[in-house]
Amino acid sequence: MAKISELFEQHLPSQSPKPYSFWGYALPLIEKLQQDGVSFFFKSDGERVSDVYTIVIEGPPLKGDFFRCETDELESGIEKVLSEYATDYWS
């Protein structure tokens, strides 16, 4: 799995993250998903005691395919689905 900063550098090389933090890297990548015509969402489930975050990438361009992660670590889950999507659709 690629780190969020590596994904940013590979797929948005002409941009600089602002600020240099997880979200500074992640938000432009999420916006790139939007440009691809797919949806990105996450939810926090207060009824669960584990895997409280669900992160999903889906949409018509994926032709029924989707990327999903359930985790207790929001940032690592986002990295996971972005990395999987990048491998299949940005490479």
Summary of the structure (lengths in Angstrom):
residues: 91
radius of gyration: 13.0
end to end distance: 13.8
largest distance: 41.6
contacts: 243
relative contact order: 0.20
helix: 46%
strand: 20%
